[in-house]
Amino acid sequence: MNKDELEGKAKEAQGGLKESLGNLTGNEQLQAEGKADKVEGKAQGLLGKVGEKLHEAAEQVKEAAQHASEKAKETREEHQP
């Protein structure tokens, strides 16, 4: 779990608390802020997950390129007179 995912979870939890407090007190503005915070937290968490997946994919591409380069070098060396 990366920073964005953690911060997103915290923001979601904070939003849930705000929304609950708004429900208990009948404060519609606090309810709305809580809902907005929850959505913002969810979005930040998803952004963190996407970033993590992109990082993993980039690492896989890098490893595949290195492997292909090594194989090409071996092939060239095998076919040199």
N, C-alpha and C positions, 0 to 999 in steps of 0.2 A: 504494500500500500504506500502510495507516494503522498507528498505534501498536499496536493490538491484534493485527493480522496479524503484524507483526514480532515482537512479544513471544511470540506463539503459536508461530511458527516456531522461535524460540530455545528455547522450552520443549520443543518436540517433539525438537529436536536433543539437548538436554540429557538428555531421557528416553531417547533412543536410546543415548547413551553410557553412561548408568547401567545400562540393561538389558544392553548388551554386556559391561560390566564384571562385572555380576552373573553372566552366563553363563560368562564366563572363570574366575571365582573360585568358581563354584558357590553364590554367595550368593543364595538365593531372595528374601530381603527386598529386596535391591538390584534384582533383576530386577523384582519387583512394583512397587517405587517408580518404576523406569524406565518401565514400561508405563503406570502412572498418570500420570506426567508427560507422556508422549506424548499420552495421551487429553486431558488438561487443555490441552495446547498446541494440539491440533487444535480443541478446542471454542473456545478463545480466538480462534484464527485465523478460525473460522467466524463468531463473533460480530462480529469486525472487518469481515468481508465483508458481513454483513447490515447492519451500521451504515452502511457505505459505500453500499450499494444504497438504503437508506432515505433517506440524505442526497441522493443523486441523484434519487430519486423526488420528494422534497420540493421540490427545485429545479425540476423539470419542472412540478409542480403550480403553483408560484409563477409561473413564466413563463407558463403557460397562463392563469392567473387575470389576470395583468397584460394579456395580449393580449386576453382577453375584455372586460376593463374598457375598454381603449382602443377596441375595436370598438363597444362599447355607447355610448361617448361620441360617437364619430364618427356613429353612427346617429341619436342624439338631435339632434346639431347639424344634420344634413342635413334632419331633419323639423321643425325649428322654423320658424315663419312669419317 
